[in-house]
Amino acid sequence: MTRNPPWTRNEAILALELYMKASRTVLDKSRDECSRLAKELIEVRHVLDPEAPQASRTAGSVAAKLANFRALDPSSPSAGFSNVARVDREVWQEYAEDQEKLYEAARRIRSALRKVRV
């Protein structure tokens, strides 16, 4: 089985935004939010991170990323996944305590996507 390449910073920011908007919970991969974000992440990577190897993000990979953030979340009673990537730690440290800054970063990513689509 071929593994997908590591997540980019842009992808991790959008996943953390979903984790925070979901009240710091891990959503099941069957949730629409995970499917929508997975599709968006493919576009983000292709358009905003073209130098990164292409990856196929799925609803399941989004749910796993949320579990990585739960592992970093001291307010979570659950352990989450222990295999947390460096980019996850960096994004968590930068944004977990400043959600407005996180939401602004996510808005900038989506705005850049819209500009490229036009």
Backbone torsions as a table, in degrees:
resi	resn	phi	psi	omega
1	MET	NA	132.5	179.0
2	THR	-87.4	130.6	178.3
3	ARG	-86.2	146.7	174.6
4	ASN	-72.1	152.1	177.9
5	PRO	-66.8	163.0	179.5
6	PRO	-56.9	154.0	178.4
7	TRP	-70.4	146.5	175.1
8	THR	-85.0	167.4	177.6
9	ARG	-60.5	-44.2	179.0
10	ASN	-58.6	-43.9	179.0
11	GLU	-62.3	-44.0	-178.4
12	ALA	-64.6	-38.0	178.7
13	ILE	-62.3	-45.8	-179.7
14	LEU	-66.6	-35.3	177.1
15	ALA	-68.2	-40.1	177.7
16	LEU	-65.0	-38.0	176.3
17	GLU	-57.8	-45.3	178.5
18	LEU	-63.0	-42.4	178.3
19	TYR	-57.7	-45.4	-179.6
20	MET	-68.5	-43.1	-179.9
21	LYS	-67.8	-22.8	177.3
22	ALA	-90.0	23.2	179.1
23	SER	58.5	41.3	176.7
24	ARG	58.7	41.5	176.7
25	THR	-121.3	160.6	176.3
26	VAL	-93.8	121.1	-179.9
27	LEU	-84.0	145.9	175.2
28	ASP	-66.7	145.4	-177.3
29	LYS	-62.5	-15.5	178.9
30	SER	-81.4	-8.0	-180.0
31	ARG	-72.0	142.2	179.8
32	ASP	-57.1	-36.0	-178.2
33	GLU	-59.3	-39.2	179.4
34	CYS	-68.5	-42.0	178.8
35	SER	-64.4	-44.4	-179.8
36	ARG	-62.6	-44.4	-179.2
37	LEU	-66.3	-39.0	179.1
38	ALA	-57.6	-45.2	178.7
39	LYS	-64.1	-41.7	179.5
40	GLU	-64.5	-38.3	-178.5
41	LEU	-64.7	-35.3	177.3
42	ILE	-61.9	-42.6	178.8
43	GLU	-68.7	-42.3	179.2
44	VAL	-57.6	-47.7	-178.2
45	ARG	-64.1	-44.0	-177.6
46	HIS	-66.4	-43.2	-173.0
47	VAL	-88.9	-47.2	-172.6
48	LEU	-94.3	-20.4	-180.0
49	ASP	-127.0	54.8	-172.7
50	PRO	-64.1	-22.4	179.2
51	GLU	-76.8	-16.1	178.6
52	ALA	-77.9	143.7	176.1
53	PRO	-57.4	141.9	-178.9
54	GLN	-66.6	147.4	-176.7
55	ALA	-138.8	152.7	175.6
56	SER	-106.7	101.0	178.3
57	ARG	-87.3	135.5	-178.7
58	THR	-120.1	168.8	175.4
59	ALA	-59.2	-35.6	177.9
60	GLY	-66.3	-38.5	178.3
61	SER	-70.5	-32.1	175.5
62	VAL	-65.2	-46.5	179.2
63	ALA	-60.4	-39.2	178.1
64	ALA	-64.7	-39.6	178.9
65	LYS	-64.2	-38.4	176.8
66	LEU	-61.8	-37.6	177.4
67	ALA	-66.5	-32.1	174.7
68	ASN	-63.3	-42.5	178.5
69	PHE	-66.7	-35.8	176.6
70	ARG	-60.8	-36.0	178.8
71	ALA	-63.1	-28.8	179.6
72	LEU	-88.1	-13.5	-172.2
73	ASP	-84.6	109.5	-179.4
74	PRO	-67.9	-16.4	179.8
75	SER	-85.8	-6.5	-177.1
76	SER	-86.0	131.8	176.7
77	PRO	-76.0	-14.1	-179.8
78	SER	-98.0	156.3	-176.7
79	ALA	-78.8	-32.0	-174.1
80	GLY	73.3	-168.0	179.2
81	PHE	-86.8	144.1	-176.9
82	SER	-88.2	-14.2	-177.7
83	ASN	-89.5	73.2	-175.8
84	VAL	-92.9	128.9	-178.3
85	ALA	-76.4	158.2	178.2
86	ARG	-57.3	-43.6	-179.1
87	VAL	-62.6	-34.4	177.5
88	ASP	-63.4	-45.6	179.5
89	ARG	-62.3	-43.5	-179.2
90	GLU	-63.6	-46.6	-179.6
91	VAL	-65.4	-41.0	178.0
92	TRP	-60.2	-49.0	-178.0
93	GLN	-61.8	-37.0	-177.5
94	GLU	-76.5	-35.3	-168.5
95	TYR	-118.0	-18.0	-172.5
96	ALA	-60.0	-34.0	-178.4
97	GLU	-95.1	1.1	179.8
98	ASP	-137.8	79.4	-175.1
99	GLN	-65.1	-32.2	176.6
100	GLU	-62.2	-40.8	176.5
101	LYS	-63.6	-40.3	176.9
102	LEU	-61.6	-49.5	-178.1
103	TYR	-64.1	-34.7	176.9
104	GLU	-67.6	-40.9	177.3
105	ALA	-62.2	-41.7	177.8
106	ALA	-64.8	-39.7	177.2
107	ARG	-62.3	-40.6	179.5
108	ARG	-64.4	-39.8	178.3
109	ILE	-62.5	-47.9	-179.2
110	ARG	-66.9	-35.2	177.6
111	SER	-65.4	-41.9	177.0
112	ALA	-62.7	-37.6	176.6
113	LEU	-63.1	-45.4	-179.8
114	ARG	-61.2	-39.9	179.9
115	LYS	-63.7	-36.9	-179.3
116	VAL	-73.8	-33.2	-179.4
117	ARG	-66.4	-30.3	-174.2
118	VAL	-73.7	NA	NA
